[in-house]
Amino acid sequence: MLEVFTKRREYHHGNLEAVEVRECHRGNRWMQGSHQNRMVLESSPEAVSSQSLDLRRACPKSSRIYPSPGDSILLTKEPVKYGELIVLGYNGSLPNGDKGRRRSRLALFKRPKPNGVKPDVIHHISTPLVSKALSNKGQHSISYTLSRSHSVIVEYTHDSETDMFQIPFKVPCPIEEQHFIEIGRSTESMIDFVVTDTTPGANSAVDGQSAQSTISRFACRVICERNPPYTARIYAAGFDASRNIFLGERAAKWRTPDGLMDGLTTNGVLVMHPNGGFSEDSTPGVWREISVCGNVYALRDSRSAQQRGKLVESESNVLQDGSLIDLCGATLLWRTSEGLLRTPTLQQLEALRQEINAARPQCPVGFSTLAFPSLAQRGVVEKKQPWVYVNCGHVHGFHNWGFRKEKGGLERECPMCRRSGPYVPLWLGCEAGLYLDAGRPTHAFCPCGHVCSAKTVQYWAQIPLPHGTHAFHAACPFCGTWLTGQQGFVRLIFQGPLD
């Protein structure tokens, strides 16, 4: 619960009038003063109150949550790791390799100095004077254009308890206790993590920006608390090089019941929290949209619709292990530092690969020995690489016969069971953060042929990922290919000791 204190104060900036607001919230909820002191955001001079709303933190220090003895790993001298963001569809590395801020995954560590920000002062000004009001390059702010004559600017101040990160991630800003991360496709220096559109199938995205990209240049930001339990929250939109966020006249925006402002980005930032966390027992959650202020809403009729969805007060923007973030062109998986401890390492995946190859599986027709290529080998099919008929699961070596002419030569007939279907090479999933366990790689996604454990394929085959303006499809997390068939995966049938 928040304690609200109000006091009168006048700000004189020419013809600019301001209302001071200091953020104090629990669970990302804004609070307001009494009915007599409520702040009304209207364009009329009478409605622009000179009152200030001082929202002080009401959480006593004794209520802060500290880790249990089992969390002692977080209290060592090692850098505190908040978690990792993993871009689906790249299988551990971008096509041309991870370079600088263009990466397939990003680890979020506690910054040496906090750079988080929080709302501070609200200005009601004439729209033509917005550029003058935003002339302070060191001041973070969000501008809401309500009409050609009226705009609202919310200034943000330094928050020593959080760190901020931006996607496309930008360079850290000099602020303390929360970590702030911004994400998007912009390559400007303030971005921490640059994301490009994911093209379904075999890591086909390119390093350059797409001229038709649907990802916002400053897509979203993640704010992490610097103290245990290191809660991470996501917000739509990121600050640009001038440390501003602009929501133009056509952007979806509104006054909240508290008399404040909120809005949505053009194509939206969607989040899905799985029920039960990231485990074999979890089930898909419901996709929601996150606003600029971090509130949770039901989805719009389409990604860019002007009308927002209904406010979902029972849910929050707090990221949990396995949360999915969709930026309308790329989907990211959030893994907490604790959750990553339960995932297999690359060394374990390599040991599983060597174990399979040591069993010397054979092609049931050509009697040649099959072997999975190394995890570093990508894109080039090797001579001994196993292939699979995805409709039945029989594993063979490569052969150039069995085409079904009536299917246009795109399908082949399995010589073991006579079922026809796609015939593709098998590839081990290399992105360990997408695995639910370290089980043997016994199943493959259809129709791409990426191989992983049974629990992993069963989990991802039930997750609908956003596509386009309002469609959802289950997809292979390693390459982004839409899944086909009744289940979306198949159990592999080897000829030899593996079965």
C-alpha positions in Angstrom: 0.0 0.0 0.0 1.3 3.5 -0.7 1.3 6.5 1.5 0.5 9.7 -0.5 1.5 13.1 0.6 0.5 16.2 -1.3 1.8 19.8 -1.0 1.4 22.9 -3.1 4.3 24.0 -5.2 4.5 26.2 -8.4 6.9 25.7 -11.2 7.5 28.6 -13.6 9.0 27.7 -17.0 7.7 30.5 -19.1 4.2 29.3 -19.9 5.0 25.8 -18.7 3.2 24.5 -15.6 4.5 21.4 -13.8 3.3 18.9 -11.3 5.9 17.0 -9.3 5.4 13.2 -9.0 7.7 10.9 -7.2 7.1 7.2 -7.8 6.5 4.9 -4.9 4.8 1.7 -5.8 4.5 -1.9 -4.9 3.8 -4.4 -7.7 4.1 -1.6 -10.2 0.9 0.2 -9.1 0.6 3.9 -9.1 -1.4 5.5 -6.2 -3.1 8.9 -6.0 -4.0 11.4 -3.3 -7.3 12.0 -1.8 -10.3 13.0 -3.9 -9.8 16.7 -3.0 -6.2 16.6 -4.1 -6.5 14.3 -7.2 -4.5 15.4 -10.2 -6.6 15.9 -13.4 -4.8 16.0 -16.7 -6.8 18.3 -19.0 -5.8 20.9 -21.6 -7.6 23.7 -19.8 -5.5 26.1 -17.6 -7.8 25.4 -14.7 -7.1 21.7 -14.8 -3.4 22.1 -14.9 -2.9 22.1 -11.1 0.1 23.6 -9.5 -0.1 20.9 -6.8 2.6 18.3 -6.5 1.9 14.7 -5.8 4.7 13.3 -3.6 4.6 9.5 -3.7 7.0 8.3 -1.1 8.1 4.7 -0.6 5.9 3.2 2.1 7.8 -0.1 2.2 9.7 -0.5 5.5 13.2 -1.7 5.3 12.2 -4.8 7.4 9.9 -5.9 4.6 12.6 -6.3 2.1 13.0 -10.0 0.9 16.4 -11.6 1.3 17.6 -14.9 -0.1 17.3 -18.1 1.8 20.5 -20.1 2.8 20.1 -22.0 -0.5 20.6 -18.8 -2.4 24.1 -18.2 -0.9 25.5 -18.5 -4.4 24.2 -15.0 -5.1 26.1 -13.5 -2.2 29.6 -14.5 -3.3 32.1 -12.1 -4.8 31.2 -13.2 -8.3 29.2 -10.6 -10.3 25.5 -10.8 -9.6 23.8 -12.2 -12.6 20.1 -11.2 -13.0 19.4 -13.6 -15.9 19.8 -14.0 -19.6 17.7 -13.0 -22.7 17.9 -15.6 -25.4 16.6 -14.9 -28.9 14.6 -17.8 -30.3 15.5 -19.1 -33.7 19.3 -18.8 -33.8 20.4 -22.1 -32.0 23.2 -20.5 -29.9 24.7 -18.0 -32.4 23.8 -15.5 -35.1 24.5 -16.7 -38.7 27.7 -14.6 -39.0 28.6 -15.0 -35.3 27.8 -13.0 -32.2 29.6 -9.7 -32.4 29.3 -6.8 -30.0 25.7 -5.9 -29.2 24.4 -8.1 -32.0 24.1 -11.5 -30.2 21.7 -14.4 -29.9 21.8 -14.1 -26.1 22.7 -11.5 -23.6 23.5 -12.0 -19.9 22.4 -9.2 -17.6 24.8 -8.5 -14.8 24.6 -6.0 -11.9 26.2 -2.8 -13.1 29.1 -1.2 -11.2 26.8 1.9 -10.7 23.0 1.9 -10.9 21.5 3.5 -14.0 17.8 3.0 -13.3 15.2 5.8 -13.6 11.7 6.5 -12.2 9.0 9.0 -12.8 9.5 12.4 -11.2 7.7 15.4 -12.6 4.7 15.8 -15.0 4.5 18.8 -17.3 1.4 20.0 -19.2 2.6 22.2 -22.1 1.7 23.4 -25.6 2.7 20.8 -28.2 4.9 23.3 -30.2 7.0 23.8 -27.1 7.8 20.1 -26.6 11.2 20.3 -28.2 12.2 23.3 -25.9 11.0 21.4 -22.9 13.1 18.4 -23.9 16.3 20.3 -24.5 18.0 18.8 -21.4 20.0 15.9 -22.8 20.7 14.5 -19.4 17.0 14.2 -18.5 15.0 11.0 -19.2 11.5 11.8 -20.2 8.4 10.4 -21.9 6.3 12.7 -24.2 2.6 12.1 -24.8 1.1 14.1 -27.6 -2.6 14.4 -26.9 -3.4 16.9 -29.6 -1.7 19.6 -31.8 -2.0 22.0 -28.9 -1.6 19.9 -25.8 1.2 17.5 -24.7 2.1 15.9 -21.4 5.8 15.3 -20.6 6.8 12.9 -17.7 10.3 13.6 -16.5 12.2 10.7 -15.0 14.9 10.9 -12.3 17.7 8.7 -11.2 16.8 5.6 -9.2 19.7 4.3 -7.1 18.0 0.9 -6.5 17.7 -0.4 -10.0 19.6 -1.1 -13.2 18.1 -0.4 -16.7 18.8 -2.3 -19.9 17.5 -1.4 -23.4 16.5 -3.6 -26.4 17.8 -2.9 -28.8 20.1 -2.6 -25.8 21.9 0.7 -25.4 25.0 1.8 -23.5 24.3 2.2 -19.8 23.4 5.6 -18.5 25.1 7.0 -15.4 22.4 6.1 -12.8 22.4 3.7 -9.7 20.5 0.9 -7.7 18.2 -0.5 -10.5 19.6 -1.8 -13.8 17.9 -0.5 -16.9 18.2 -2.4 -20.3 16.6 -1.3 -23.6 16.1 -3.6 -26.5 15.3 -2.9 -30.2 16.8 -2.9 -33.7 18.4 0.5 -33.4 22.2 0.5 -33.3 22.6 3.8 -31.5 25.1 3.7 -28.6 22.5 3.8 -25.8 21.2 0.4 -26.8 22.4 -2.6 -24.8 21.2 -5.4 -27.1 20.5 -5.1 -30.8 17.8 -7.4 -32.1 17.0 -8.1 -35.8 13.9 -9.8 -37.2 14.0 -13.6 -37.0 13.3 -15.4 -40.3 11.9 -18.9 -39.7 14.3 -21.6 -40.7 18.0 -22.3 -40.4 19.3 -19.0 -39.0 18.5 -17.0 -42.1 18.5 -13.6 -40.5 21.2 -11.2 -41.7 23.3 -8.8 -39.7 22.0 -5.7 -41.4 18.8 -4.0 -40.4 15.7 -5.0 -42.4 14.1 -2.2 -44.3 10.7 -3.7 -43.5 11.5 -4.6 -39.9 8.5 -4.7 -37.6 10.6 -4.4 -34.5 10.6 -1.0 -32.9 13.9 0.9 -33.0 13.7 1.2 -29.3 11.5 -1.8 -28.5 11.5 -2.2 -24.7 13.5 -1.8 -21.5 14.1 -4.2 -18.6 14.6 -2.8 -15.1 16.2 -5.1 -12.4 16.4 -4.4 -8.7 19.9 -4.3 -7.4 19.0 -6.0 -4.1 17.7 -9.6 -3.5 15.6 -11.1 -4.9 16.8 -9.1 -8.0 13.3 -8.8 -9.5 13.3 -8.0 -13.2 10.4 -6.0 -14.8 9.8 -5.2 -18.5 8.4 -2.0 -20.0 7.4 -1.2 -23.5 9.6 1.4 -25.4 13.1 2.5 -24.8 14.8 5.9 -24.5 16.5 7.2 -27.6 19.8 9.0 -27.9 18.3 12.1 -26.3 16.9 10.0 -23.5 13.4 10.6 -24.6 10.4 8.4 -25.5 7.9 10.0 -27.9 4.3 8.8 -28.2 2.9 10.7 -31.1 -0.7 11.8 -31.7 -1.6 8.6 -33.4 0.0 6.3 -30.8 -2.4 4.5 -28.4 -2.2 6.4 -25.1 -4.7 7.4 -22.4 -5.1 8.8 -18.9 -5.1 6.2 -16.2 -7.7 6.1 -13.3 -4.9 7.7 -11.2 -4.9 10.7 -13.4 -1.5 9.8 -14.9 -0.5 8.8 -18.5 0.2 5.5 -20.2 0.5 4.2 -23.7 1.5 1.4 -26.1 4.1 1.2 -28.8 3.0 0.8 -32.5 3.3 -3.0 -32.8 3.3 -3.7 -29.1 5.4 -5.7 -26.7 3.8 -9.0 -25.7 4.7 -11.1 -22.8 3.7 -14.7 -21.8 4.5 -16.1 -18.3 4.2 -19.9 -18.3 2.1 -21.5 -15.6 4.5 -23.5 -13.3 7.7 -21.9 -14.5 10.1 -23.3 -17.1 9.7 -27.0 -16.4 8.1 -30.2 -17.9 5.1 -29.7 -15.7 4.4 -26.1 -16.9 1.6 -25.1 -19.3 1.4 -22.1 -21.6 0.2 -18.9 -20.0 -1.8 -16.2 -21.7 -0.2 -13.7 -24.0 -0.5 -10.1 -22.7 0.6 -6.7 -23.8 2.9 -4.5 -21.7 2.5 -0.7 -21.7 5.1 2.0 -21.5 4.5 2.3 -17.7 4.7 -1.5 -17.3 1.0 -2.2 -16.8 -0.5 -5.4 -18.2 -3.3 -5.4 -20.8 -5.2 -8.0 -22.8 -4.2 -8.1 -26.5 -5.5 -5.6 -29.0 -7.6 -6.8 -31.9 -4.4 -6.5 -34.0 -0.9 -5.6 -33.1 -1.2 -1.9 -34.3 -4.9 -1.3 -33.4 -5.5 2.1 -31.7 -7.9 0.6 -29.0 -6.1 -1.0 -26.1 -7.1 -4.2 -24.4 -8.6 -4.5 -21.0 -6.4 -3.9 -18.0 -5.4 -7.1 -16.3 -4.9 -6.1 -12.6 -4.2 -9.6 -11.4 -1.0 -9.9 -13.5 2.3 -7.9 -13.4 5.2 -7.1 -15.6 7.6 -9.1 -13.4 9.7 -11.5 -15.5 9.9 -15.1 -14.3 12.0 -18.0 -15.4 10.7 -19.0 -18.9 8.8 -15.7 -19.6 8.6 -15.0 -23.4 8.9 -11.5 -24.8 7.6 -10.9 -28.3 8.7 -7.8 -30.2 6.7 -8.4 -33.4 9.6 -9.8 -35.4 11.7 -11.5 -32.7 10.8 -13.5 -29.6 13.1 -13.6 -26.5 13.2 -16.1 -23.7 14.0 -14.8 -20.2 16.0 -17.2 -18.0 16.8 -16.4 -14.4 20.2 -17.1 -12.9 18.6 -19.8 -10.7 16.8 -21.4 -13.7 20.0 -21.5 -15.7 21.6 -23.7 -13.0 19.1 -26.4 -13.9 19.9 -26.4 -17.7 22.5 -28.5 -19.3 25.9 -27.0 -20.2 27.5 -27.1 -23.6 29.9 -29.7 -22.2 27.0 -31.9 -21.2 25.4 -31.6 -24.7 28.7 -32.4 -26.2 29.0 -35.5 -24.0 25.5 -36.6 -25.1 26.6 -36.2 -28.7 29.7 -38.3 -28.2 27.6 -41.0 -26.4 25.3 -41.3 -29.4 28.2 -41.5 -31.8 30.0 -44.0 -29.7 27.0 -46.4 -30.0 27.7 -46.4 -33.8 24.1 -46.2 -35.1 23.7 -47.5 -38.7 21.7 -46.7 -41.7 19.2 -49.6 -42.0 19.5 -49.6 -45.8 23.0 -48.5 -46.6 24.6 -50.0 -43.4 26.8 -47.0 -43.1 27.8 -45.7 -39.6 26.0 -42.4 -38.7 27.5 -39.6 -36.6 26.2 -36.3 -35.4 28.5 -33.4 -36.4 30.1 -31.3 -33.7 28.0 -28.6 -32.1 30.2 -26.0 -33.8 29.4 -27.4 -37.2 26.4 -25.6 -38.7 24.8 -25.3 -42.1 27.0 -27.8 -43.9 25.7 -31.4 -44.0 28.4 -34.0 -43.4 28.7 -37.3 -45.1 27.9 -39.4 -42.0 25.2 -37.1 -40.7 21.9 -38.9 -39.9 18.7 -38.0 -41.8 15.1 -38.7 -40.7 11.7 -39.3 -42.2 9.8 -36.8 -40.1 6.4 -38.6 -40.4 7.6 -41.8 -39.0 10.9 -41.1 -37.2 13.1 -43.7 -39.0 16.7 -42.6 -39.1 18.8 -43.2 -42.2 22.0 -42.1 -43.9 21.6 -39.8 -46.9 20.3 -41.4 -50.1 19.1 -39.9 -53.3 16.1 -42.0 -54.0 12.5 -42.6 -52.9 11.0 -39.3 -54.3 7.3 -39.2 -54.6 6.6 -37.5 -58.0 2.9 -36.9 -57.1 4.2 -34.7 -54.2 6.3 -32.6 -56.5 9.5 -34.3 -55.4 9.3 -32.7 -51.9 8.5 -35.9 -50.1 10.1 -39.3 -50.0 8.9 -42.8 -49.1 10.5 -44.4 -46.1 11.9 -47.9 -47.1 11.2 -49.2 -43.6 7.4 -48.4 -43.2 6.5 -47.0 -46.6 5.2 -43.7 -45.1 6.0 -40.7 -47.2 7.0 -37.3 -46.0 9.8 -34.8 -45.6 13.3 -36.2 -45.4 15.7 -33.9 -43.5 19.1 -34.0 -41.8 19.2 -34.1 -38.1 20.9 -31.3 -36.1 21.5 -31.2 -32.3 20.0 -28.2 -30.6 23.0 -26.1 -29.5 21.3 -23.4 -27.4 21.4 -25.0 -23.9 19.1 -22.3 -22.4 16.2 -23.7 -24.4 16.5 -27.2 -22.8 14.3 -28.2 -19.9 16.6 -31.0 -18.8 19.8 -32.9 -19.7 18.0 -35.9 -21.0 19.2 -37.9 -24.0 18.4 -36.3 -27.4 15.7 -38.8 -28.5 13.2 -36.6 -30.3 13.2 -34.2 -33.2 11.0 -31.2 -34.1 9.0 -31.5 -37.4 9.8 -30.6 -40.1 13.2 -29.0 -39.3 15.0 -32.0 -37.7 16.5 -30.2 -34.6 17.1 -32.9 -32.0 16.8 -32.5 -28.2 15.3 -34.3 -25.1 11.7 -35.6 -25.0 10.7 -33.1 -22.3 12.1 -30.2 -24.3 10.2 -31.0 -27.5 7.0 -31.6 -25.5 7.2 -28.3 -23.8 7.9 -26.1 -26.9 5.4 -27.9 -29.1 2.6 -26.6 -26.9 3.7 -23.0 -26.8 1.9 -20.7 -29.4 4.3 -18.0 -30.5 2.9 -14.7 -32.0 3.2 -14.3 -35.8 2.0 -11.3 -37.8 -0.7 -9.1 -36.5 -2.9 -11.6 -34.7 -1.8 -15.2 -35.5 -0.1 -17.7 -33.3 1.9 -20.8 -34.2 4.1 -23.3 -32.3 7.7 -23.2 -33.7 11.0 -24.9 -33.2 12.9 -22.7 -30.7 16.2 -23.5 -32.3 15.4 -22.3 -35.8 11.9 -20.7 -35.7 10.3 -23.0 -38.2 6.6 -23.6 -37.7 5.9 -27.1 -36.4 3.9 -29.5 -38.5 2.2 -32.9 -37.9 -0.1 -33.9 -35.1 2.4 -33.4 -32.3 5.0 -31.1 -33.9 7.8 -33.6 -33.1 8.7 -37.2 -33.6 10.5 -39.9 -31.6 13.7 -41.0 -33.5 14.0 -44.7 -34.4 17.7 -45.7 -34.8 18.9 -49.0 -36.2 21.3 -50.2 -33.5 22.0 -50.1 -29.8 20.3 -46.8 -29.3 16.9 -48.4 -29.6 
